[in-house]
């Protein structure tokens, strides 16, 4: 997440939003989990929006099952508020 600076602690509120079912190859899952863990240790929020009922999110992400796409804005907004409150 280097280009966006999401893993730099102390740069204010940061939030990564992932929209995925989480069905990855083992190598993709390992790499993704490493990145998510790095973000979480620097207080970057990770919101995982799942569009199907059996998602396989990466550990540590806040998971939301989105049945109605029209609610995506509210879900992301609520996660952004949590990230702002948690920002150093």
Residue pairs with C-beta under 8 A, 6 or more apart in sequence:
1 7
1 16
1 35
1 38
1 39
1 44
5 11
5 14
6 14
6 16
6 39
6 42
6 44
7 38
7 39
7 42
7 44
8 42
9 42
9 43
9 88
10 88
12 87
13 45
13 80
13 83
13 84
13 86
13 87
14 39
14 42
14 43
14 44
14 45
14 83
14 87
15 44
15 45
15 46
15 47
15 79
15 80
15 83
16 36
16 39
16 44
16 45
16 46
16 47
17 47
17 49
17 76
17 79
18 46
18 47
18 48
18 49
18 57
18 58
18 61
19 49
19 51
20 48
20 49
20 50
20 55
20 57
21 50
21 51
21 52
21 54
21 55
21 56
22 48
22 50
22 55
22 56
22 57
22 58
23 56
24 32
24 56
29 58
32 58
33 58
33 59
36 46
36 58
36 59
36 60
36 61
37 59
37 60
39 46
40 46
40 60
43 86
43 87
43 88
44 83
45 62
45 79
45 80
45 82
45 83
45 86
46 58
46 60
46 61
46 62
47 61
47 62
47 64
47 75
47 76
47 79
48 55
48 57
48 58
48 61
48 62
48 63
48 64
49 64
49 66
49 72
49 75
49 76
50 57
50 63
50 64
50 65
50 66
51 66
51 69
53 65
55 63
55 65
57 63
62 79
62 82
64 75
64 79
66 72
66 75
